[in-house]
Amino acid sequence: MRTVRDILNAKKASTVWSIGPKETVFEALRVMGEKQVGALMVMEDAEVHGILSERDYARKIMLRGKTSKETAVEEIMTPLSEMYLVKPENTVEDCMVLITAKKIRHLPVFEGSAFVGLVSIGDVVKSIIAEQETLIEHLSNYIAGKYV
């Protein structure tokens, strides 16, 4: 059974993009667009303050009549205390249950109090598909008599 650690190891070269809490939402959107990501961790030095997602923007800026150039990230981010978190030892299935039940797209990964990465719904689905493809291959080989 694959774990969050397996996903993070597969993404080893991947960078988790972040923004400071005092930066503007406009700047955060610029970074998201440039890096082609749907969320940024909100951090100051190595301390996690929260996460800012495209949904936060849509629901807390556009629908409330605020402007992205005048609003600080910290005003609309999801704070750490309200975030759903996972540990490296959690299974991929644990992540899928959480993502589905809470209708979220990103899960920050913490080992103890240390932030170690970010897992997206795409990462989870990709991992599940890879695991199913391996299982199908093994079953096909078994049926074809390749295992003696």
Order of alpha helices (4+ residues) and beta strands (2+ residues): alpha-beta-alpha-beta-beta-alpha-alpha-beta-alpha-beta-beta-alpha
